[in-house]
Amino acid sequence: MIVFDQVTITYADALEPTLRDVSFEVPPGELCLVVGRTGSGKSTLLGAVNGLVPHFTGGHVAGRVLVAGRSTAEHPPRELADVVGVVGQDPLAGFVTDTVEEELAYGMEQLAVPAGVMRKRVEETLDLLRLADLRRRPLRELSGGQQQRVAIGSVLTAHPKVLVLDEPTSALDPTAAEDVLAMITRLVHDLGITALVAEHRLERVVQYADSVLAVGIDGRVVHGSPHDVLAGSEVAPPVVELGRLAGWTPLPLSIRDARRRAGPLLERLAGSSPSARRVRPPTAPLRLRARRLSVRYGDLVAVREVDLELVGGEVVALMGRNGSGKSSLLWALQGSGRRSGGTISVGGADHGGSGGADPATLPPGAARELVALVPQTPTDLLYRTTVATECESADVESEAEPGACLARLARLAGPVDPAVHPRDLSEGQRLALVLAIQLGSGAQVVLLDEPTRGLDYPAKARLADVLAELAAAGRAVVLATHDVEFVASAAARVVVLADGEIVADGTTADVVVSSPAFAPQVAKVLAPQAWLTVAEVAEGLRATAVFAGSAEPIQPVRR
């Protein structure tokens, strides 16, 4: 169904090809997972499937790309629209109408599908994706999971043979992500659609994949079974890393597979327990205090009389389903967001008490020195023409040494060309750039909204180290996220929101282990023992010395 034959893609003015001598075939009715480091070229590979590369992006493509027998060199995207359906990272950005029903019909209108056929396909798609109750709902009022289903439905009505999805679960809570992936799997199994899915959160999708395409930083691609490719891949989900650590062959791809083999590992860990995590220091300064904080949009109450205290030296994860009020709470804490009631105090003589300042009453520059926010859409804060000028401006504004921002960016995202336009960066690289800029403000409270979106596992590990350093320096760090694996490795405290109210607030182990939705893979595999990450398990095995003299050495944990 999809054939790449010795494909090399080189963008204009690029010194090296983005993809180099790529050859593979994806047969009909298969779900193929695309994995790789941030900025490795996954989006370029996806764009080549429907001809966006090079017809829209420019550049030179050597070799052949065939989709359902059609060459993308001879057929531009508009001539492949009936064969290939593409769903981008941000569904809302791709909508062109106002309601669910209109969006489902729009693509067929562009293909001149007869009205009677259009009506039938809309009804079929509404039923297939469980959207019938939402048919007249405005698209902007839908949850993230509902928007993702509508985006997929809008391309399905054209009856494509190939479905290309770029990080379809990156903005979804765990339950919504499971629903979307189950729906994609159903399309593959029941309708024979070929799905090409790029995703960084491999723990969510790898168990559904029939094959894996691993895109290397050097532009070369390896294609094979999930077991074979992930055995040597630099990026792998925690359950695979756990299998590597324990020496399991073949490597498990699902929680169920791992639990079946976990008995001996649990016995080895019985004499050990996870090291105590950094919790709120008893003498830590109170950096921010919110009292009876409320946010209302018309009749909708997004945040309902929330009380929250943040202290220096603590990394706090803010979790909850899509639409629970996380982003509204962060923007209210930062000061520039809507607030319909309550008080916020940052800093001051009593470190967040009555002597503190309300960032909403301060000029933007002064507020940023108290509370820094990295939003979900990092491009909102990028307005210069190169990465270098963005970083130079940040250094001047924060009165830092020249090059400080670029150094932070390199640490977060690896090598990035300073001359490139920020909007030409990958999603993960743009987020890392904004984070590098915001961290230069020296704010005592740092807020991050979905900071791991678009980041690979090594980049997340580097981000966790940066957040730990911020906490060690006495800052209060809050990250709103659906990434349960990152929370397990980076946060000491978890606050859970539901319908704008705090329903749980405690240590990471206490909150996430007790939740089927928020528990990380290692916790599910090794329950009832309280391990959260592969790194903790490795430390526990070393502490027990059970492996002394064993033929099964402890494998290093990849970061």
PENORCOR-V324296 format. One record per backbone hydrogen bond with DSSP energy under -1.0 kcal/mol. CO is the residue of the C=O (numbers start at 1). NH is the residue of the N-H. E is the energy in kcal/mol with one decimal. If there is no record, write none. Layout:
BEGIN
CO/NH/E ; CO/NH/E
END
This chain:
BEGIN
1/68/-2.7 ; 2/26/-2.5 ; 3/66/-2.7 ; 4/24/-1.8 ; 5/64/-1.9 ; 7/22/-3.0 ; 8/62/-2.9 ; 9/18/-2.3 ; 9/19/-1.3 ; 10/60/-3.2 ; 11/14/-2.0 ; 19/9/-1.9 ; 22/7/-2.8 ; 24/4/-2.7 ; 26/2/-2.0 ; 30/195/-2.0 ; 31/210/-2.9 ; 31/211/-1.4 ; 32/197/-2.7 ; 33/213/-3.2 ; 34/199/-1.5 ; 35/215/-3.1 ; 37/40/-2.0 ; 41/45/-2.1 ; 42/46/-2.3 ; 43/47/-2.6 ; 44/48/-1.6 ; 46/49/-1.1 ; 47/52/-1.1 ; 47/53/-1.7 ; 51/55/-1.4 ; 52/56/-2.5 ; 52/57/-2.2 ; 54/58/-2.2 ; 60/10/-2.5 ; 62/8/-2.1 ; 64/5/-2.9 ; 65/72/-2.3 ; 66/3/-2.7 ; 67/70/-2.2 ; 70/67/-2.6 ; 71/75/-1.4 ; 76/79/-1.6 ; 77/80/-1.5 ; 80/83/-1.7 ; 80/84/-3.1 ; 83/161/-1.5 ; 83/162/-2.5 ; 85/164/-3.3 ; 87/166/-2.3 ; 91/94/-1.3 ; 98/139/-2.8 ; 99/103/-2.1 ; 100/104/-2.1 ; 101/105/-1.4 ; 102/106/-1.5 ; 105/109/-1.9 ; 106/110/-1.7 ; 107/111/-1.0 ; 108/113/-2.3 ; 109/112/-1.2 ; 114/118/-2.5 ; 115/119/-2.4 ; 116/120/-1.7 ; 117/121/-2.5 ; 118/122/-2.5 ; 119/123/-2.0 ; 120/124/-2.2 ; 121/125/-2.6 ; 122/126/-2.5 ; 123/127/-1.9 ; 124/128/-2.6 ; 125/129/-2.4 ; 126/131/-3.2 ; 131/134/-1.8 ; 132/135/-1.2 ; 134/137/-2.2 ; 135/101/-2.5 ; 137/100/-1.4 ; 138/141/-1.4 ; 139/142/-1.3 ; 143/147/-2.6 ; 144/148/-2.1 ; 145/149/-1.9 ; 146/150/-2.2 ; 147/151/-2.5 ; 148/152/-2.1 ; 149/153/-2.6 ; 150/154/-2.4 ; 152/156/-1.8 ; 153/157/-1.6 ; 156/159/-2.5 ; 161/194/-2.4 ; 162/85/-2.8 ; 163/196/-2.9 ; 164/87/-2.8 ; 165/198/-2.7 ; 167/170/-1.0 ; 169/172/-1.7 ; 173/177/-2.7 ; 174/178/-2.1 ; 175/179/-1.9 ; 176/180/-2.3 ; 177/181/-2.6 ; 178/182/-2.4 ; 179/183/-1.9 ; 180/184/-2.4 ; 181/185/-2.6 ; 182/186/-1.9 ; 183/187/-2.0 ; 184/188/-1.9 ; 185/189/-2.9 ; 186/190/-3.0 ; 187/191/-1.2 ; 187/193/-1.6 ; 194/163/-3.1 ; 195/32/-3.1 ; 196/165/-2.9 ; 197/34/-3.5 ; 198/167/-3.1 ; 200/202/-2.0 ; 201/204/-1.9 ; 202/206/-2.5 ; 205/208/-2.0 ; 206/209/-1.1 ; 211/33/-2.6 ; 212/224/-1.9 ; 213/35/-3.0 ; 214/222/-2.2 ; 216/219/-1.9 ; 219/20/-3.0 ; 220/216/-3.1 ; 222/214/-3.1 ; 224/212/-2.9 ; 225/229/-2.7 ; 226/230/-2.3 ; 227/231/-1.1 ; 237/241/-2.1 ; 238/242/-2.9 ; 239/243/-1.6 ; 240/244/-2.3 ; 241/245/-2.4 ; 242/246/-2.4 ; 243/247/-1.0 ; 243/248/-2.3 ; 254/258/-2.0 ; 255/259/-2.7 ; 256/260/-1.6 ; 258/261/-1.1 ; 262/266/-2.8 ; 263/267/-2.0 ; 264/268/-2.0 ; 265/269/-1.8 ; 269/272/-2.2 ; 281/284/-1.8 ; 285/312/-2.7 ; 287/347/-1.9 ; 288/310/-2.5 ; 289/345/-2.2 ; 290/308/-2.0 ; 291/343/-2.1 ; 293/306/-2.8 ; 294/340/-2.4 ; 294/341/-1.2 ; 295/302/-1.9 ; 295/303/-1.8 ; 297/300/-2.2 ; 300/297/-3.3 ; 303/295/-2.2 ; 306/293/-2.6 ; 308/290/-3.1 ; 310/287/-2.0 ; 310/288/-2.0 ; 314/477/-2.4 ; 315/492/-2.0 ; 315/493/-1.6 ; 316/479/-2.6 ; 317/495/-3.2 ; 318/481/-1.9 ; 319/497/-3.0 ; 321/324/-1.8 ; 324/500/-2.1 ; 325/329/-2.1 ; 326/330/-2.3 ; 327/331/-2.5 ; 328/332/-1.9 ; 329/333/-2.4 ; 330/334/-2.1 ; 331/335/-1.3 ; 331/337/-2.0 ; 341/294/-2.5 ; 343/291/-2.4 ; 345/289/-2.3 ; 346/357/-2.6 ; 347/352/-2.8 ; 348/351/-1.9 ; 353/356/-1.8 ; 357/346/-2.5 ; 358/361/-2.2 ; 359/362/-1.2 ; 363/367/-2.7 ; 364/368/-2.3 ; 365/369/-1.0 ; 367/370/-1.1 ; 367/371/-3.0 ; 370/445/-1.5 ; 372/447/-3.4 ; 374/449/-2.8 ; 377/380/-2.0 ; 378/381/-2.1 ; 379/382/-1.3 ; 386/390/-1.8 ; 387/391/-2.3 ; 388/392/-2.6 ; 389/393/-2.3 ; 390/394/-2.0 ; 391/395/-2.4 ; 392/396/-2.1 ; 393/397/-2.6 ; 394/398/-2.1 ; 395/400/-2.5 ; 401/404/-2.1 ; 403/407/-2.0 ; 404/408/-1.9 ; 405/409/-2.4 ; 406/410/-2.4 ; 407/411/-1.8 ; 408/412/-1.9 ; 409/413/-3.1 ; 410/414/-1.7 ; 417/420/-1.5 ; 418/388/-2.8 ; 420/387/-1.9 ; 421/424/-2.2 ; 422/425/-1.3 ; 426/430/-2.5 ; 427/431/-2.0 ; 428/432/-2.2 ; 429/433/-2.1 ; 430/434/-2.3 ; 431/435/-2.4 ; 432/436/-2.5 ; 433/437/-2.1 ; 434/438/-2.9 ; 435/439/-2.3 ; 437/440/-1.0 ; 438/441/-1.7 ; 444/476/-2.8 ; 445/372/-2.5 ; 446/478/-2.7 ; 447/374/-2.5 ; 448/480/-3.0 ; 450/453/-1.1 ; 452/455/-2.2 ; 456/460/-2.3 ; 457/461/-2.2 ; 458/462/-2.0 ; 459/463/-2.3 ; 460/464/-2.7 ; 461/465/-1.8 ; 462/466/-2.1 ; 463/467/-2.6 ; 464/468/-2.2 ; 465/469/-2.0 ; 466/470/-2.2 ; 467/471/-2.4 ; 468/472/-2.5 ; 469/473/-1.5 ; 470/475/-2.3 ; 471/474/-2.0 ; 475/313/-2.0 ; 476/446/-2.9 ; 477/316/-3.3 ; 478/448/-2.6 ; 479/318/-2.9 ; 480/450/-3.6 ; 482/484/-1.4 ; 483/487/-2.1 ; 484/488/-2.1 ; 485/489/-1.2 ; 486/490/-2.3 ; 487/491/-2.1 ; 492/508/-1.6 ; 493/317/-2.9 ; 494/506/-2.0 ; 495/319/-2.8 ; 496/503/-2.7 ; 496/504/-1.1 ; 498/501/-1.7 ; 500/304/-2.9 ; 501/498/-2.4 ; 504/496/-2.6 ; 506/494/-3.0 ; 507/511/-2.3 ; 508/512/-2.5 ; 509/513/-1.2 ; 512/515/-1.3 ; 515/519/-1.4 ; 520/524/-1.7 ; 521/525/-2.4 ; 522/526/-2.6 ; 526/529/-1.7 ; 533/537/-1.6 ; 534/538/-2.6 ; 535/539/-2.1 ; 536/540/-2.4 ; 537/541/-2.5 ; 538/542/-2.0 ; 539/543/-2.0 ; 540/544/-1.7 ; 541/545/-1.1 ; 545/548/-1.3 ; 547/550/-2.7
END
